[in-house]
Amino acid sequence: MKATVLLVMDVQRGVIERFPGSGGYLQRVQQAATAARAAGIPVIYVTVSFRPGYPEVSPRNRAFSGLASAGRLAEGDPAAEIHPAVPPEPGDLVVTKRRVSAFTGSDLDVLLRSLGAGTLVLAGVATSGVVLSTLRQAADLDYRLVVLADGCLDADAEVHQVLTGKVFPRQADVLTVAQWAERLAAARTADGGV
């Protein structure tokens, strides 16, 4: 059986601060990570950041050239740090990417192959950004996919709803964090675990 891996994507200080009052979002992400660890599922944090001077950012890239102009998310910038409410624990892995998809400009593919991953569980900010881009690329790479709908966050609630309710189900199972955690707990119990 191929391994399952949880990807916690772009849950960084500078990203989360754009979503004040996110309704328990960070607690749900922490719940997902805790459930994964309890089930022996690797947790990979994916962050976006750039070298000093932003040599990876083309002026033709609308999204990232704005970050470069503002001096945001460079290596060493506190805004690029993983949010302290959902810190990696010993044994978790951290991947740095240079574009929207978790695969682009990172060594994620190498890690997933080394872990024998067959299923990716996606959580992150934004639903219409890193989650959508990563889901599409992972589907093309033949991964089985699960999206934790309330483990994703977007500035546009309607876009989030359309993606999690209509678009993602074409390529992924869409669950809440609680549903996924319950399934993991039930599987452990069925296997004679705790």
LUMTORBA-864367 format. One record per residue (C-alpha): residue in three letters; x, y, z; residue number from 1. Coordinates in steps of 0.25 Angstrom, whole numbers. Layout:
<pt aa="ALA" px="X" py="Y" pz="Z" i="NUM"/>
...
// end
This chain:
<pt aa="MET" px="0" py="0" pz="0" i="1"/>
<pt aa="LYS" px="5" py="14" pz="-4" i="2"/>
<pt aa="ALA" px="7" py="24" pz="7" i="3"/>
<pt aa="THR" px="-2" py="36" pz="11" i="4"/>
<pt aa="VAL" px="5" py="49" pz="13" i="5"/>
<pt aa="LEU" px="-1" py="62" pz="19" i="6"/>
<pt aa="LEU" px="3" py="75" pz="12" i="7"/>
<pt aa="VAL" px="1" py="87" pz="20" i="8"/>
<pt aa="MET" px="3" py="98" pz="10" i="9"/>
<pt aa="ASP" px="6" py="113" pz="11" i="10"/>
<pt aa="VAL" px="2" py="114" pz="26" i="11"/>
<pt aa="GLN" px="12" py="125" pz="28" i="12"/>
<pt aa="ARG" px="11" py="138" pz="37" i="13"/>
<pt aa="GLY" px="10" py="147" pz="25" i="14"/>
<pt aa="VAL" px="0" py="139" pz="18" i="15"/>
<pt aa="ILE" px="-9" py="137" pz="30" i="16"/>
<pt aa="GLU" px="-9" py="151" pz="35" i="17"/>
<pt aa="ARG" px="-17" py="154" pz="22" i="18"/>
<pt aa="PHE" px="-29" py="147" pz="28" i="19"/>
<pt aa="PRO" px="-32" py="153" pz="42" i="20"/>
<pt aa="GLY" px="-43" py="145" pz="49" i="21"/>
<pt aa="SER" px="-42" py="133" pz="41" i="22"/>
<pt aa="GLY" px="-51" py="125" pz="49" i="23"/>
<pt aa="GLY" px="-43" py="114" pz="56" i="24"/>
<pt aa="TYR" px="-35" py="111" pz="43" i="25"/>
<pt aa="LEU" px="-21" py="110" pz="50" i="26"/>
<pt aa="GLN" px="-28" py="100" pz="60" i="27"/>
<pt aa="ARG" px="-33" py="92" pz="49" i="28"/>
<pt aa="VAL" px="-20" py="91" pz="42" i="29"/>
<pt aa="GLN" px="-13" py="87" pz="56" i="30"/>
<pt aa="GLN" px="-24" py="76" pz="58" i="31"/>
<pt aa="ALA" px="-21" py="71" pz="44" i="32"/>
<pt aa="ALA" px="-6" py="70" pz="47" i="33"/>
<pt aa="THR" px="-8" py="64" pz="60" i="34"/>
<pt aa="ALA" px="-17" py="53" pz="54" i="35"/>
<pt aa="ALA" px="-7" py="50" pz="43" i="36"/>
<pt aa="ARG" px="4" py="49" pz="53" i="37"/>
<pt aa="ALA" px="-4" py="40" pz="62" i="38"/>
<pt aa="ALA" px="-7" py="31" pz="50" i="39"/>
<pt aa="GLY" px="8" py="31" pz="46" i="40"/>
<pt aa="ILE" px="5" py="39" pz="33" i="41"/>
<pt aa="PRO" px="17" py="49" pz="30" i="42"/>
<pt aa="VAL" px="14" py="63" pz="31" i="43"/>
<pt aa="ILE" px="21" py="72" pz="20" i="44"/>
<pt aa="TYR" px="20" py="87" pz="22" i="45"/>
<pt aa="VAL" px="21" py="95" pz="9" i="46"/>
<pt aa="THR" px="25" py="109" pz="9" i="47"/>
<pt aa="VAL" px="27" py="120" pz="-1" i="48"/>
<pt aa="SER" px="40" py="129" pz="0" i="49"/>
<pt aa="PHE" px="50" py="135" pz="-9" i="50"/>
<pt aa="ARG" px="65" py="138" pz="-8" i="51"/>
<pt aa="PRO" px="70" py="152" pz="-4" i="52"/>
<pt aa="GLY" px="68" py="161" pz="-16" i="53"/>
<pt aa="TYR" px="57" py="152" pz="-22" i="54"/>
<pt aa="PRO" px="65" py="146" pz="-34" i="55"/>
<pt aa="GLU" px="54" py="135" pz="-36" i="56"/>
<pt aa="VAL" px="44" py="146" pz="-38" i="57"/>
<pt aa="SER" px="42" py="150" pz="-53" i="58"/>
<pt aa="PRO" px="36" py="164" pz="-55" i="59"/>
<pt aa="ARG" px="25" py="157" pz="-64" i="60"/>
<pt aa="ASN" px="20" py="149" pz="-52" i="61"/>
<pt aa="ARG" px="9" py="158" pz="-47" i="62"/>
<pt aa="ALA" px="7" py="151" pz="-33" i="63"/>
<pt aa="PHE" px="21" py="150" pz="-29" i="64"/>
<pt aa="SER" px="26" py="163" pz="-35" i="65"/>
<pt aa="GLY" px="17" py="170" pz="-25" i="66"/>
<pt aa="LEU" px="23" py="162" pz="-13" i="67"/>
<pt aa="ALA" px="37" py="165" pz="-18" i="68"/>
<pt aa="SER" px="33" py="180" pz="-19" i="69"/>
<pt aa="ALA" px="28" py="180" pz="-5" i="70"/>
<pt aa="GLY" px="40" py="172" pz="0" i="71"/>
<pt aa="ARG" px="31" py="161" pz="5" i="72"/>
<pt aa="LEU" px="34" py="146" pz="8" i="73"/>
<pt aa="ALA" px="49" py="147" pz="5" i="74"/>
<pt aa="GLU" px="57" py="137" pz="13" i="75"/>
<pt aa="GLY" px="59" py="142" pz="27" i="76"/>
<pt aa="ASP" px="46" py="151" pz="27" i="77"/>
<pt aa="PRO" px="38" py="147" pz="39" i="78"/>
<pt aa="ALA" px="26" py="147" pz="30" i="79"/>
<pt aa="ALA" px="32" py="135" pz="23" i="80"/>
<pt aa="GLU" px="32" py="127" pz="35" i="81"/>
<pt aa="ILE" px="22" py="116" pz="38" i="82"/>
<pt aa="HIS" px="11" py="121" pz="47" i="83"/>
<pt aa="PRO" px="14" py="118" pz="62" i="84"/>
<pt aa="ALA" px="0" py="113" pz="64" i="85"/>
<pt aa="VAL" px="3" py="101" pz="55" i="86"/>
<pt aa="PRO" px="18" py="98" pz="57" i="87"/>
<pt aa="PRO" px="26" py="86" pz="51" i="88"/>
<pt aa="GLU" px="29" py="76" pz="61" i="89"/>
<pt aa="PRO" px="42" py="67" pz="60" i="90"/>
<pt aa="GLY" px="40" py="57" pz="49" i="91"/>
<pt aa="ASP" px="32" py="67" pz="40" i="92"/>
<pt aa="LEU" px="38" py="72" pz="27" i="93"/>
<pt aa="VAL" px="39" py="86" pz="22" i="94"/>
<pt aa="VAL" px="39" py="89" pz="7" i="95"/>
<pt aa="THR" px="42" py="103" pz="1" i="96"/>
<pt aa="LYS" px="35" py="106" pz="-13" i="97"/>
<pt aa="ARG" px="37" py="118" pz="-22" i="98"/>
<pt aa="ARG" px="24" py="118" pz="-29" i="99"/>
<pt aa="VAL" px="9" py="115" pz="-26" i="100"/>
<pt aa="SER" px="9" py="100" pz="-27" i="101"/>
<pt aa="ALA" px="16" py="92" pz="-16" i="102"/>
<pt aa="PHE" px="23" py="85" pz="-27" i="103"/>
<pt aa="THR" px="29" py="96" pz="-35" i="104"/>
<pt aa="GLY" px="43" py="101" pz="-30" i="105"/>
<pt aa="SER" px="43" py="91" pz="-19" i="106"/>
<pt aa="ASP" px="49" py="77" pz="-16" i="107"/>
<pt aa="LEU" px="35" py="72" pz="-12" i="108"/>
<pt aa="ASP" px="34" py="61" pz="-23" i="109"/>
<pt aa="VAL" px="47" py="55" pz="-18" i="110"/>
<pt aa="LEU" px="42" py="55" pz="-4" i="111"/>
<pt aa="LEU" px="29" py="48" pz="-8" i="112"/>
<pt aa="ARG" px="36" py="38" pz="-16" i="113"/>
<pt aa="SER" px="45" py="35" pz="-5" i="114"/>
<pt aa="LEU" px="33" py="33" pz="5" i="115"/>
<pt aa="GLY" px="26" py="24" pz="-5" i="116"/>
<pt aa="ALA" px="14" py="34" pz="-5" i="117"/>
<pt aa="GLY" px="2" py="30" pz="-13" i="118"/>
<pt aa="THR" px="-8" py="39" pz="-6" i="119"/>
<pt aa="LEU" px="-7" py="54" pz="-3" i="120"/>
<pt aa="VAL" px="-16" py="61" pz="7" i="121"/>
<pt aa="LEU" px="-16" py="76" pz="4" i="122"/>
<pt aa="ALA" px="-18" py="87" pz="13" i="123"/>
<pt aa="GLY" px="-14" py="102" pz="12" i="124"/>
<pt aa="VAL" px="-16" py="116" pz="8" i="125"/>
<pt aa="ALA" px="-21" py="120" pz="-2" i="126"/>
<pt aa="THR" px="-31" py="110" pz="-8" i="127"/>
<pt aa="SER" px="-31" py="117" pz="-21" i="128"/>
<pt aa="GLY" px="-15" py="118" pz="-21" i="129"/>
<pt aa="VAL" px="-6" py="107" pz="-15" i="130"/>
<pt aa="VAL" px="-17" py="97" pz="-13" i="131"/>
<pt aa="LEU" px="-23" py="98" pz="-27" i="132"/>
<pt aa="SER" px="-9" py="98" pz="-34" i="133"/>
<pt aa="THR" px="-4" py="86" pz="-25" i="134"/>
<pt aa="LEU" px="-17" py="78" pz="-27" i="135"/>
<pt aa="ARG" px="-16" py="80" pz="-42" i="136"/>
<pt aa="GLN" px="-1" py="76" pz="-43" i="137"/>
<pt aa="ALA" px="-3" py="64" pz="-33" i="138"/>
<pt aa="ALA" px="-14" py="59" pz="-41" i="139"/>
<pt aa="ASP" px="-6" py="59" pz="-54" i="140"/>
<pt aa="LEU" px="5" py="52" pz="-46" i="141"/>
<pt aa="ASP" px="-6" py="41" pz="-43" i="142"/>
<pt aa="TYR" px="-6" py="43" pz="-28" i="143"/>
<pt aa="ARG" px="-19" py="40" pz="-20" i="144"/>
<pt aa="LEU" px="-24" py="53" pz="-14" i="145"/>
<pt aa="VAL" px="-32" py="57" pz="-2" i="146"/>
<pt aa="VAL" px="-35" py="72" pz="1" i="147"/>
<pt aa="LEU" px="-38" py="76" pz="15" i="148"/>
<pt aa="ALA" px="-49" py="87" pz="11" i="149"/>
<pt aa="ASP" px="-48" py="94" pz="25" i="150"/>
<pt aa="GLY" px="-33" py="92" pz="25" i="151"/>
<pt aa="CYS" px="-33" py="102" pz="13" i="152"/>
<pt aa="LEU" px="-35" py="117" pz="13" i="153"/>
<pt aa="ASP" px="-38" py="127" pz="2" i="154"/>
<pt aa="ALA" px="-40" py="142" pz="2" i="155"/>
<pt aa="ASP" px="-53" py="139" pz="-6" i="156"/>
<pt aa="ALA" px="-63" py="130" pz="1" i="157"/>
<pt aa="GLU" px="-71" py="128" pz="-12" i="158"/>
<pt aa="VAL" px="-58" py="123" pz="-20" i="159"/>
<pt aa="HIS" px="-55" py="114" pz="-8" i="160"/>
<pt aa="GLN" px="-69" py="108" pz="-8" i="161"/>
<pt aa="VAL" px="-68" py="106" pz="-23" i="162"/>
<pt aa="LEU" px="-55" py="99" pz="-23" i="163"/>
<pt aa="THR" px="-57" py="90" pz="-11" i="164"/>
<pt aa="GLY" px="-72" py="87" pz="-15" i="165"/>
<pt aa="LYS" px="-71" py="86" pz="-30" i="166"/>
<pt aa="VAL" px="-57" py="86" pz="-36" i="167"/>
<pt aa="PHE" px="-48" py="78" pz="-26" i="168"/>
<pt aa="PRO" px="-58" py="66" pz="-25" i="169"/>
<pt aa="ARG" px="-55" py="63" pz="-39" i="170"/>
<pt aa="GLN" px="-41" py="59" pz="-35" i="171"/>
<pt aa="ALA" px="-41" py="58" pz="-20" i="172"/>
<pt aa="ASP" px="-49" py="53" pz="-8" i="173"/>
<pt aa="VAL" px="-53" py="66" pz="-1" i="174"/>
<pt aa="LEU" px="-55" py="64" pz="14" i="175"/>
<pt aa="THR" px="-55" py="73" pz="26" i="176"/>
<pt aa="VAL" px="-43" py="72" pz="36" i="177"/>
<pt aa="ALA" px="-52" py="65" pz="46" i="178"/>
<pt aa="GLN" px="-57" py="55" pz="36" i="179"/>
<pt aa="TRP" px="-43" py="51" pz="32" i="180"/>
<pt aa="ALA" px="-38" py="50" pz="46" i="181"/>
<pt aa="GLU" px="-50" py="41" pz="50" i="182"/>
<pt aa="ARG" px="-46" py="32" pz="38" i="183"/>
<pt aa="LEU" px="-32" py="31" pz="42" i="184"/>
<pt aa="ALA" px="-36" py="28" pz="57" i="185"/>
<pt aa="ALA" px="-46" py="17" pz="52" i="186"/>
<pt aa="ALA" px="-35" py="11" pz="43" i="187"/>
<pt aa="ARG" px="-25" py="10" pz="55" i="188"/>
<pt aa="THR" px="-36" py="4" pz="63" i="189"/>
<pt aa="ALA" px="-39" py="-6" pz="52" i="190"/>
<pt aa="ASP" px="-24" py="-10" pz="51" i="191"/>
<pt aa="GLY" px="-24" py="-13" pz="66" i="192"/>
<pt aa="GLY" px="-17" py="1" pz="69" i="193"/>
<pt aa="VAL" px="-21" py="10" pz="80" i="194"/>
// end
